């Protein structure tokens, strides 16, 4: 019974399921909210956590998992809910079908059995002595070997087939699990004389393998992987995430490396928020997994050309998906990868992670590497690479900083570069230009003023925060200080505290206090009276959402142009779909 309920919850995403019963709106990040179906309310207080796969209503206090939701919503007892959700997900329940298990559950059992066979060979077999010696030479401890469930697939064409046959597991099932290859003469083991790295899903269940050869045969591929199976999708797994997810959440950072041995070395040295991509670059599915635990990543890829290209492609996609990205670079002589660096000196790796450079610094380094700045076409190429990325930076001060940096390095006037920014207005003729008065304050943009008024309204009437949260997510506010204040209000509210921090409290950070004062004083200065706060909230929300929608369309269009220039057809298709979806949604 516990295994069946866990399998049902594994297959059934609670956000998608509850979304079939209730209209959901964003609650910040991957979480959603709605008006509670179990008590009367005008503003949403029913929250759903995608990461924890749980729901809770802060209005009436009800909460639980997908089972408790359907039981309460439909008035069912647990056995009825179990049967209903089992039929929905295709999970076969033992008490109703004791002779058969669902195909997926059966495949999990087969892959788990193979994992135990490989583990036993590595632990006990004399045939695996060279593998144990290799791991010892690489510095992998017994504890890490067990934690990551490393194993050995012995030499021989049908060793696993013979073992599995004794357990009633036939060749067709082994083929379906990706463990055996079919031939005219029958089947033969896919993995032979290889060090086995089990790949686990986010819950810790083994779904496939990466297998490394330890021979010097140039005709033998160094790594082979489980093919696509009902359990294993290379694009939707991250090596080590099951062990790293809690540390990544606690640190609010996931460190992404390129190799499985890098992950093991990092975890052994205490850097437990480390994961590896299963391939050469991020996929959207992998980024969705990361976002369940953190919005911040630091990437470390090999410094060869392929590694750099993979990093650049993956970073572009991560930025497009809204993650905050930094790039880890090892100092010269520290080692070619995290594994080598940690063996030489773990402190060097720790420092490299802590000093990971902002993504724009990394892009500048890529753009200027080996560029001949005496040639105008080289300068133009650098501008084409960097200006679209600078244009996407929401903060005006940071944007100005990078324009100044680019101007100094290219020896091109700032106004020329600004004129080349995507979406920049055409420059006025010299006769129309006027010198800016340095003492005159810059008037905030319409959307910034709307965001200030929006937060001012919520601060003056905290009871309206749920309504505001339903209309505007923090990432929709371009001004980072205002967005941070809004985010802190939401965190306090969802934690059961008063959403507006006490300006006199010593624990309030200076940055939050400054923004809070800015919003409150601007509203008081304007002597805002709101006879119809509902109308004002809707109007301000519409301004913010419209500006955000335009910004997102422009950002995605810039990425699309870059993808088209690179000839990246997958990215072109994905970005085109995102732009079309954004246009279809509209800002409202």
C-alpha positions in Angstrom: 0.0 0.0 0.0 2.7 2.7 0.9 4.5 1.9 -2.4 1.3 2.3 -4.4 0.4 5.6 -2.8 3.9 6.9 -3.4 3.8 5.8 -7.0 0.4 7.6 -7.5 1.9 10.8 -6.0 5.0 10.4 -8.2 2.9 10.2 -11.3 0.3 12.9 -10.4 1.4 16.5 -10.2 -0.7 18.1 -7.6 -0.7 21.5 -9.3 -2.1 20.0 -12.5 -4.6 17.9 -10.7 -6.0 20.6 -8.5 -6.0 22.9 -11.5 -8.7 20.6 -13.0 -11.0 21.5 -10.1 -10.0 25.2 -9.4 -8.8 28.1 -11.4 -5.2 28.7 -10.3 -3.1 31.8 -10.4 0.7 32.2 -9.8 1.8 32.7 -6.2 5.4 33.4 -7.1 7.9 30.8 -8.3 6.4 27.4 -9.2 3.7 27.6 -6.6 0.0 28.4 -7.3 -3.0 29.7 -5.4 -6.8 29.8 -5.7 -9.9 30.7 -3.8 -10.4 27.9 -1.2 -13.2 25.5 -2.2 -13.8 24.6 1.5 -14.8 28.0 2.8 -16.2 31.3 1.5 -13.6 33.9 0.6 -13.2 36.7 -2.0 -9.4 36.6 -2.2 -7.2 33.5 -2.7 -5.7 32.0 0.4 -5.5 28.4 -0.9 -1.8 27.7 -1.7 -0.3 24.7 -3.6 3.4 23.9 -3.3 4.8 22.2 -6.4 8.0 21.3 -4.6 6.4 19.6 -1.6 3.3 18.4 -3.6 1.1 19.7 -0.8 -1.7 22.2 -0.4 -2.8 24.4 2.5 -5.4 27.1 3.0 -4.3 29.9 5.2 -7.9 31.0 5.6 -9.6 27.9 7.1 -6.5 25.9 8.0 -7.2 22.8 5.9 -4.3 21.1 4.1 -2.7 17.9 3.0 -1.7 16.0 -0.2 -3.5 15.0 -3.3 -5.4 12.2 -1.4 -6.7 14.5 1.3 -7.8 17.0 -1.4 -9.9 14.6 -3.4 -11.3 13.0 -0.2 -12.5 16.3 1.1 -13.6 17.7 -2.3 -15.5 14.6 -3.4 -16.5 13.3 0.1 -14.7 10.0 -0.3 -13.1 7.6 2.2 -9.5 6.8 1.7 -10.0 3.4 -0.1 -12.3 5.1 -2.6 -9.8 7.9 -3.2 -7.0 5.4 -3.6 -9.0 3.4 -6.2 -10.0 6.6 -8.1 -6.4 8.0 -8.3 -5.0 4.6 -9.1 -7.3 4.3 -12.1 -6.4 7.9 -13.0 -2.6 7.2 -13.0 -2.6 3.6 -14.2 -1.2 2.2 -11.0 -2.4 -1.4 -10.4 -3.4 -2.0 -6.8 -2.4 -5.3 -5.3 -5.6 -6.1 -3.5 -7.6 -5.7 -6.8 -5.0 -7.3 -9.1 -2.5 -9.5 -7.2 -1.2 -11.3 -10.2 0.0 -8.3 -12.2 1.7 -5.0 -11.5 1.6 -2.0 -13.7 4.3 -1.9 -16.4 5.9 1.1 -14.9 6.0 -0.4 -11.4 7.4 -3.6 -12.8 10.1 -1.7 -14.6 11.1 0.1 -11.4 11.4 -3.3 -9.7 13.6 -4.6 -12.6 15.9 -1.6 -12.7 16.2 -1.8 -8.9 17.1 -5.5 -9.1 19.8 -4.8 -11.7 21.2 -2.0 -9.4 21.5 -4.5 -6.6 23.2 -7.0 -8.8 25.7 -4.4 -10.0 26.3 -3.2 -6.4 27.0 -6.8 -5.2 29.5 -7.4 -8.0 31.4 -4.2 -7.2 31.4 -5.0 -3.5 32.2 -8.8 -3.5 33.4 -10.1 -6.8 37.0 -10.7 -7.6 36.2 -9.7 -11.2 35.6 -6.1 -10.0 39.0 -5.7 -8.3 40.2 -3.4 -11.0 37.1 -1.2 -10.6 37.5 -1.0 -6.9 41.1 -0.1 -7.5 40.1 2.6 -9.9 37.6 4.1 -7.5 40.2 4.1 -4.7 42.7 5.8 -7.0 40.0 8.4 -7.8 39.6 9.0 -4.1 36.0 7.8 -3.9 35.2 6.7 -0.3 33.2 3.6 0.6 30.5 5.8 2.0 30.2 7.7 -1.3 30.3 4.5 -3.3 27.3 3.2 -1.2 25.5 6.6 -1.2 25.5 6.9 -4.9 25.0 3.1 -5.3 27.9 2.6 -7.7 28.2 -0.9 -9.2 30.0 -3.1 -11.7 28.5 -4.8 -14.8 30.7 -7.8 -15.3 32.3 -8.9 -18.5 30.1 -11.5 -20.3 27.3 -11.4 -22.8 24.4 -12.6 -20.6 25.4 -12.3 -16.9 22.5 -10.0 -16.0 20.1 -12.1 -18.2 21.0 -15.2 -16.2 20.6 -13.5 -12.8 17.3 -11.9 -13.9 16.0 -15.2 -15.3 16.4 -16.8 -11.8 14.0 -14.1 -10.5 11.4 -14.6 -13.3 12.5 -11.6 -15.3 12.5 -12.3 -19.0 14.5 -10.8 -21.8 11.6 -8.7 -23.2 11.2 -7.0 -19.9 15.0 -6.4 -19.6 14.9 -4.9 -23.2 12.0 -2.6 -22.2 14.0 -1.5 -19.1 17.0 -0.6 -21.3 19.3 -3.3 -19.8 19.4 -5.7 -22.6 19.8 -5.5 -26.4 17.9 -7.7 -28.8 19.6 -9.7 -31.5 18.6 -12.5 -33.9 20.0 -15.0 -31.5 18.2 -13.6 -28.5 19.3 -10.9 -26.1 22.6 -9.8 -24.6 23.6 -7.5 -21.8 23.8 -3.8 -22.8 26.4 -3.0 -20.0 29.5 -5.2 -19.9 32.7 -4.7 -18.0 31.7 -1.2 -16.9 31.6 1.0 -13.8 27.9 1.7 -13.3 26.4 5.0 -12.1 22.7 4.6 -11.3 20.7 7.6 -12.3 17.9 8.4 -9.9 14.8 10.5 -10.2 14.1 13.4 -7.8 12.6 10.9 -5.3 15.6 8.6 -5.3 14.3 5.8 -7.5 16.7 4.4 -10.0 15.5 5.0 -13.6 18.6 4.3 -15.6 22.4 4.1 -15.8 25.5 5.8 -17.1 28.2 3.2 -17.6 31.9 4.0 -17.9 34.5 1.7 -19.5 37.8 1.2 -17.8 39.6 -0.3 -20.8 42.0 1.5 -23.1 40.3 0.2 -26.3 39.9 3.2 -28.6 36.9 1.6 -30.3 35.0 1.3 -27.0 32.9 4.4 -26.2 34.0 5.9 -22.8 30.4 6.3 -21.6 27.1 4.6 -22.6 23.7 5.4 -21.2 20.4 3.8 -20.8 18.3 4.5 -23.9 14.9 6.2 -23.7 12.5 4.0 -21.7 9.2 4.5 -19.9 11.3 5.3 -16.8 14.3 7.1 -18.3 14.2 10.4 -20.2 17.7 11.8 -20.5 16.3 15.4 -20.8 14.3 15.2 -17.6 16.9 13.9 -15.1 19.8 15.5 -13.2 22.5 13.3 -11.7 22.6 13.7 -7.9 19.5 15.9 -7.6 17.8 13.4 -5.2 20.7 13.9 -2.8 21.3 17.6 -3.5 17.8 19.0 -3.5 17.6 19.8 0.2 21.1 21.4 0.3 20.3 23.4 -2.8 17.1 24.7 -1.2 18.9 25.5 2.0 21.8 27.3 0.2 19.4 28.8 -2.3 21.9 27.7 -4.9 22.4 24.7 -7.2 26.0 24.1 -8.4 25.9 22.4 -11.8 28.9 20.5 -13.0 29.5 18.3 -16.1 30.4 14.9 -14.9 29.2 12.2 -12.5 32.6 11.9 -10.8 32.5 15.7 -10.3 29.2 15.3 -8.4 30.6 12.5 -6.2 33.8 14.4 -5.5 31.8 17.6 -4.5 29.4 15.7 -2.2 32.3 13.8 -0.6 34.0 17.2 0.1 30.8 18.6 1.6 29.4 20.5 -1.4 26.1 18.7 -1.3 24.2 21.1 -3.5 26.0 19.8 -6.6 24.3 18.2 -9.6 25.2 17.3 -13.1 23.4 17.6 -16.4 22.8 14.3 -18.3 24.1 15.6 -21.6 25.9 18.6 -23.1 23.4 21.4 -22.1 20.4 22.2 -20.0 17.0 21.2 -21.1 13.8 23.0 -20.1 12.7 19.9 -18.2 15.9 19.9 -16.2 15.5 23.6 -15.4 12.0 23.0 -14.2 13.3 20.4 -11.8 15.9 22.9 -10.4 13.3 25.6 -10.0 11.4 23.5 -7.5 14.3 24.1 -5.1 16.1 27.3 -6.1 16.1 30.0 -8.7 19.9 30.4 -8.5 22.5 28.3 -10.2 26.3 28.4 -10.6 27.6 26.5 -13.6 31.0 24.9 -14.1 31.7 23.3 -17.4 34.9 22.0 -18.9 37.0 24.7 -20.5 37.3 23.0 -23.9 35.4 24.4 -26.9 32.5 21.9 -26.5 32.1 22.6 -22.8 32.0 26.4 -23.4 29.5 26.1 -26.2 27.3 23.8 -24.0 27.6 26.3 -21.1 26.6 29.2 -23.3 23.6 27.4 -24.7 22.5 26.2 -21.3 22.9 29.6 -19.7 20.9 31.3 -22.4 18.1 28.9 -21.8 18.4 29.3 -18.0 18.1 33.1 -18.3 15.2 32.7 -20.6 13.5 30.5 -18.0 14.1 33.2 -15.3 16.9 31.7 -13.3 19.7 33.8 -11.9 23.0 32.5 -13.3 26.6 32.7 -12.2 29.6 31.0 -13.8 32.3 29.2 -11.9 35.9 29.4 -13.3 38.8 27.5 -11.8 42.1 29.4 -11.5 44.9 28.2 -13.7 46.6 25.2 -12.4 43.7 24.2 -10.1 42.7 21.3 -12.3 40.6 20.8 -15.4 37.4 20.0 -13.5 35.9 20.1 -10.0 37.1 16.6 -9.2 40.7 17.5 -9.9 40.4 20.8 -8.1 39.0 19.2 -5.0 41.7 16.5 -4.9 44.3 19.2 -5.0 42.7 21.6 -2.6 39.0 21.7 -1.6 39.4 25.3 -0.5 40.2 26.3 -4.1 36.9 24.9 -5.3 35.0 26.4 -2.4 36.5 29.8 -3.2 35.7 29.4 -6.9 32.1 28.7 -6.1 31.8 31.6 -3.7 33.4 33.9 -6.3 31.4 32.7 -9.3 31.2 35.5 -11.7 27.9 37.2 -12.8 26.8 35.9 -16.1 27.4 39.3 -17.8 31.1 39.2 -16.8 31.3 35.8 -18.4 29.6 36.9 -21.6 32.0 39.8 -21.8 34.9 37.4 -21.5 33.5 35.2 -24.2 32.8 38.2 -26.5 36.3 39.8 -26.2 38.3 36.5 -26.2 40.8 36.7 -29.1 38.9 39.6 -30.7 41.0 41.9 -32.9 39.7 45.3 -31.8 41.5 47.0 -34.6 39.0 45.6 -37.0 35.6 47.4 -37.0 33.8 44.1 -37.9 35.2 42.6 -34.7 33.7 45.4 -32.7 30.4 45.1 -34.5 30.3 41.3 -33.8 30.9 42.0 -30.1 28.2 44.5 -30.0 25.8 42.1 -31.7 26.6 39.5 -29.0 26.4 41.7 -25.9 23.9 44.5 -26.6 20.8 42.2 -26.7 21.8 40.8 -23.4 22.5 44.2 -21.9 19.1 45.4 -23.1 17.4 42.6 -21.1 18.8 43.9 -17.8 15.9 45.5 -16.0 17.9 47.7 -13.6 18.8 51.0 -15.3 21.9 51.5 -13.2 23.3 48.1 -14.0 22.4 48.5 -17.6 24.3 51.8 -17.7 27.3 50.1 -16.0 27.6 47.5 -18.8 27.1 50.1 -21.5 30.0 52.1 -20.0 32.1 49.0 -19.8 31.4 48.1 -23.4 32.0 51.7 -24.5 35.4 51.8 -22.8 36.6 48.5 -24.2 35.4 49.1 -27.7 36.3 52.8 -27.7 32.9 53.5 -29.1 30.8 56.4 -27.7 28.0 55.4 -25.2 25.3 57.2 -27.2 26.2 55.1 -30.3 25.9 51.9 -28.3 22.6 53.0 -26.7 21.3 53.7 -30.2 22.1 50.1 -31.1 20.3 48.6 -28.1 17.3 46.5 -29.2 14.2 48.7 -28.9 16.2 51.9 -28.4 14.6 55.1 -29.8 16.2 56.7 -32.8 18.6 59.5 -31.7 17.4 63.1 -32.0 19.0 65.4 -34.4 21.8 67.5 -32.8 19.7 70.7 -32.9 17.1 69.0 -30.6 19.5 67.7 -28.1 19.7 69.3 -24.7 22.1 68.8 -21.9 20.6 67.0 -18.9 20.3 68.9 -15.7 22.3 66.8 -13.2 20.4 68.3 -10.3 17.0 67.4 -11.7 15.7 64.0 -10.5 14.9 61.4 -13.1 11.2 60.9 -13.3 10.3 57.2 -12.8 8.8 55.3 -15.7 5.1 54.8 -15.8 5.4 51.2 -14.8 7.8 52.0 -11.9 5.3 54.6 -10.6 2.5 52.1 -11.0 4.5 49.5 -9.0 5.2 52.1 -6.2 1.5 53.0 -6.1 0.6 49.3 -6.2 2.8 48.5 -3.2 1.7 51.6 -1.4 -1.9 50.5 -1.7 -1.1 47.1 -0.3 0.9 48.6 2.5 -2.0 50.9 3.4 -4.5 48.0 3.2 -2.6 44.7 4.0 -5.9 42.8 3.8 -5.7 43.3 0.0 -2.4 41.5 -0.4 -3.9 38.2 -1.5 -5.8 40.1 -4.2 -2.6 41.8 -5.3 -0.7 38.5 -5.3 -3.4 37.0 -7.5 -2.8 39.8 -10.0 0.9 40.5 -9.9 3.8 38.2 -9.3 7.1 39.7 -7.9 9.0 39.0 -11.2 6.6 41.2 -13.0 7.9 44.3 -11.3 11.0 45.6 -13.1 12.4 47.7 -10.3 14.5 45.2 -8.3 14.1 47.1 -5.0 10.3 47.2 -5.3 10.3 43.6 -6.4 12.3 42.6 -3.3 10.0 44.5 -1.0 7.0 42.9 -2.5 8.6 39.5 -2.3 9.4 40.0 1.4 5.8 41.0 2.0 4.5 37.8 0.4 7.0 35.6 2.3 5.9 37.2 5.6 2.2 36.8 4.7 2.5 33.2 3.7 4.5 32.5 6.9 1.6 33.8 9.0 3.2 37.2 9.9 2.0 40.7 9.2 3.0 41.3 5.6 4.3 44.9 6.1 7.5 44.9 8.1 7.8 47.2 11.1 10.0 50.1 9.9 11.4 50.4 13.5 12.3 46.7 13.9 16.0 46.2 14.1 15.9 43.0 11.9 14.6 44.8 8.9 17.4 45.1 6.3 18.5 48.6 5.4 17.6 48.0 1.7 14.1 46.9 2.5 13.7 49.8 4.9 14.8 52.3 2.3 12.4 50.9 -0.3 9.6 50.8 2.3 10.2 54.4 3.2 10.3 55.3 -0.5 6.9 53.7 -1.2 5.2 55.0 2.0 6.5 58.5 1.7 5.7 58.8 -2.0 2.1 57.8 -1.3 1.8 60.2 1.7 3.3 62.9 -0.3 0.8 62.4 -3.1 -2.0 62.4 -0.4 -3.6 59.4 -2.1 -7.2 58.8 -1.3 -8.7 55.7 -2.8 -12.5 55.8 -2.8 -12.5 52.7 -5.0 -9.5 50.6 -4.1 -10.6 47.7 -6.1 -10.6 49.8 -9.3 -7.2 51.2 -8.4 -5.7 47.8 -7.7 -7.0 46.5 -11.0 -5.7 49.5 -12.9 -2.3 49.4 -11.4 -2.0 45.7 -11.9 -2.9 46.1 -15.6 -0.1 48.7 -16.1 2.4 46.4 -14.4 1.3 43.3 -16.3 1.3 45.1 -19.6 4.8 46.4 -19.1 6.0 43.0 -18.1 4.4 41.4 -21.1 6.0 43.8 -23.5 9.4 43.3 -21.8 9.1 39.6 -22.0 8.1 39.7 -25.6 11.1 41.9 -26.4 13.5 39.7 -24.4 12.3 36.5 -26.1 12.5 38.2 -29.5 16.1 39.1 -28.8 16.9 35.5 -27.8 15.1 34.4 -31.0 17.3 36.6 -33.1 20.4 35.1 -31.4 19.1 31.6 -31.9 18.4 32.2 -35.6 21.9 33.7 -36.0 23.4 30.5 -34.4 21.2 28.2 -36.5 19.8 26.7 -33.3 16.5 25.3 -34.6 15.4 23.8 -31.3 15.8 27.1 -29.5 14.0 28.9 -32.4 11.0 26.6 -32.1 10.9 26.9 -28.4 11.2 30.6 -28.3 8.7 31.1 -31.1 6.2 29.0 -29.1 6.9 31.1 -26.0 6.4 34.3 -27.8 3.1 33.1 -29.4 1.9 31.9 -26.0 2.7 35.3 -24.4 0.9 37.1 -27.2 -2.1 34.8 -26.9 -2.2 35.3 -23.1 -2.1 39.0 -23.3 -1.2 41.1 -20.3 -4.5 40.9 -18.5 
